[in-house]
Amino acid sequence: MEKAGFEFREHTADVQVRSWGSSLEEAFSQTAYSLMATITPDLKKVIPKIEKKITIKAEDK
């Protein structure tokens, strides 16, 4: 299996993806890429203009 990536899966809903990575952060990043791929099929044509850092904190139960 690749180190990180995503794949679209057959499903009766609009979209279903499977994302993976060597860390949880990388898996979430791949999930974001998959969302963009549903909007813009050719991600190489997307040029980032704004970058924002998001930090999430929660208790681990």
Backbone as JSON, one array per atom type, in Angstrom:
{
  "sequence": "MEKAGFEFREHTADVQVRSWGSSLEEAFSQTAYSLMATITPDLKKVIPKIEKKITIKAEDK",
  "N": [[0.85, -1.18, 0.0], [0.44, 2.26, -0.7], [2.28, 4.99, 0.84], [0.72, 7.25, 1.49], [-2.54, 8.36, 0.54], [-5.6, 8.34, -1.41], [-8.75, 6.88, -2.34], [-11.56, 6.62, -4.48], [-14.65, 5.08, -3.77], [-17.11, 2.64, -4.7], [-20.46, 3.46, -4.12], [-23.82, 4.04, -2.99], [-24.37, 6.57, -2.16], [-23.6, 10.08, -2.7], [-20.74, 10.47, -2.76], [-18.03, 8.39, -1.78], [-15.08, 7.94, -0.03], [-11.88, 6.47, 0.62], [-9.3, 7.12, 2.7], [-5.8, 7.3, 3.54], [-2.77, 7.29, 5.5], [0.59, 7.7, 6.85], [0.37, 8.82, 9.28], [-2.16, 10.21, 11.47], [-2.58, 12.88, 10.87], [-1.62, 13.01, 8.22], [-3.45, 11.3, 6.96], [-5.84, 12.76, 7.28], [-5.14, 14.96, 5.73], [-5.02, 13.79, 3.18], [-7.71, 13.18, 2.94], [-8.77, 15.72, 2.68], [-7.63, 16.39, 0.2], [-9.02, 14.54, -1.37], [-11.61, 15.54, -1.23], [-11.26, 17.95, -2.62], [-10.66, 16.84, -5.08], [-13.12, 15.88, -5.88], [-14.37, 18.2, -6.52], [-12.66, 19.52, -8.31], [-11.41, 17.79, -10.78], [-8.75, 17.72, -11.88], [-6.22, 18.12, -9.99], [-3.7, 19.21, -10.3], [-3.97, 21.56, -11.61], [-4.82, 23.36, -9.76], [-3.97, 26.19, -7.97], [-2.63, 27.13, -4.99], [-3.63, 29.96, -3.11], [-4.22, 31.02, -0.67], [-3.26, 30.13, 2.55], [-4.09, 28.47, 5.49], [-3.6, 27.69, 8.87], [-4.89, 25.2, 10.92], [-5.76, 24.38, 14.16], [-6.66, 21.87, 16.38], [-7.97, 20.93, 19.47], [-8.62, 18.47, 21.93], [-9.95, 16.4, 24.54], [-8.62, 13.21, 25.23], [-10.41, 10.42, 25.57]],
  "CA": [[0.0, 0.0, 0.0], [1.18, 3.51, -0.75], [2.46, 5.66, 2.12], [-0.45, 8.11, 1.71], [-3.35, 8.49, -0.66], [-7.05, 8.18, -1.26], [-9.42, 6.25, -3.47], [-13.01, 6.72, -4.49], [-15.24, 3.75, -3.68], [-18.49, 2.51, -5.17], [-21.42, 3.64, -3.05], [-25.06, 4.63, -3.47], [-24.37, 7.99, -1.79], [-22.94, 10.94, -3.69], [-19.3, 10.17, -2.82], [-17.41, 7.7, -0.65], [-13.64, 7.82, -0.24], [-11.04, 5.83, 1.62], [-8.04, 7.87, 2.78], [-4.84, 6.7, 4.46], [-1.47, 7.95, 5.62], [1.44, 7.13, 7.89], [-0.06, 9.45, 10.53], [-3.53, 10.7, 11.4], [-2.51, 14.16, 10.16], [-1.47, 12.73, 6.8], [-4.72, 10.73, 6.48], [-6.78, 13.88, 7.15], [-4.69, 15.75, 4.58], [-5.46, 13.06, 1.99], [-9.16, 13.34, 2.87], [-8.99, 17.06, 2.12], [-7.32, 16.28, -1.23], [-10.11, 13.81, -2.04], [-12.72, 16.48, -1.36], [-10.91, 18.85, -3.73], [-10.71, 16.07, -6.33], [-14.51, 15.78, -6.31], [-14.73, 19.52, -7.05], [-11.77, 19.8, -9.44], [-10.76, 16.51, -11.09], [-7.32, 17.85, -12.16], [-5.66, 18.89, -8.88], [-2.46, 19.88, -10.72], [-4.31, 22.9, -12.11], [-5.18, 24.2, -8.62], [-2.84, 26.94, -7.43], [-3.0, 27.68, -3.69], [-3.41, 31.39, -2.93], [-4.35, 31.3, 0.75], [-2.98, 28.98, 3.4], [-4.48, 28.7, 6.88], [-3.29, 26.6, 9.78], [-6.01, 24.89, 11.81], [-5.35, 23.59, 15.32], [-7.8, 21.31, 17.1], [-7.61, 20.32, 20.75], [-9.71, 17.74, 22.57], [-9.53, 15.41, 25.52], [-8.6, 11.83, 24.76], [-11.13, 9.64, 26.6]],
  "C": [[0.89, 1.25, 0.0], [1.27, 4.12, 0.64], [1.25, 6.53, 2.47], [-1.23, 8.19, 0.41], [-4.83, 8.4, -0.35], [-7.58, 7.48, -2.49], [-10.91, 6.47, -3.35], [-13.57, 5.3, -4.52], [-16.67, 3.78, -4.19], [-19.44, 2.62, -3.99], [-22.67, 4.29, -3.62], [-25.18, 6.11, -3.09], [-23.65, 8.79, -2.88], [-21.47, 10.56, -3.87], [-18.9, 9.37, -1.59], [-15.94, 7.56, -0.98], [-13.01, 7.05, 0.91], [-9.71, 6.56, 1.58], [-7.11, 7.19, 3.77], [-3.56, 7.52, 4.46], [-0.68, 7.31, 6.74], [1.17, 7.76, 9.25], [-1.51, 9.9, 10.36], [-3.58, 12.02, 10.64], [-2.44, 13.95, 8.65], [-2.76, 12.14, 6.21], [-5.77, 11.82, 6.32], [-6.42, 14.76, 5.96], [-5.14, 15.09, 3.28], [-6.98, 13.16, 1.82], [-9.51, 14.7, 2.29], [-8.7, 17.06, 0.61], [-8.45, 15.57, -1.98], [-11.33, 14.7, -2.22], [-12.47, 17.44, -2.52], [-11.01, 18.11, -5.07], [-12.15, 15.87, -6.8], [-14.99, 17.09, -6.94], [-13.96, 19.82, -8.33], [-11.0, 18.53, -9.77], [-9.25, 16.6, -11.37], [-6.68, 18.74, -11.1], [-4.38, 19.63, -9.25], [-2.72, 21.28, -11.24], [-4.68, 23.87, -10.98], [-3.93, 24.86, -8.06], [-3.27, 27.55, -6.1], [-2.67, 29.17, -3.59], [-3.46, 31.78, -1.46], [-4.07, 30.01, 1.52], [-3.33, 29.34, 4.83], [-4.15, 27.47, 7.7], [-4.47, 26.43, 10.74], [-5.48, 24.0, 12.93], [-6.6, 23.14, 16.07], [-7.3, 20.66, 18.38], [-8.83, 19.63, 21.33], [-9.13, 16.78, 23.59], [-9.59, 14.03, 24.9], [-9.24, 10.97, 25.85], [-10.91, 8.17, 26.43]]
}
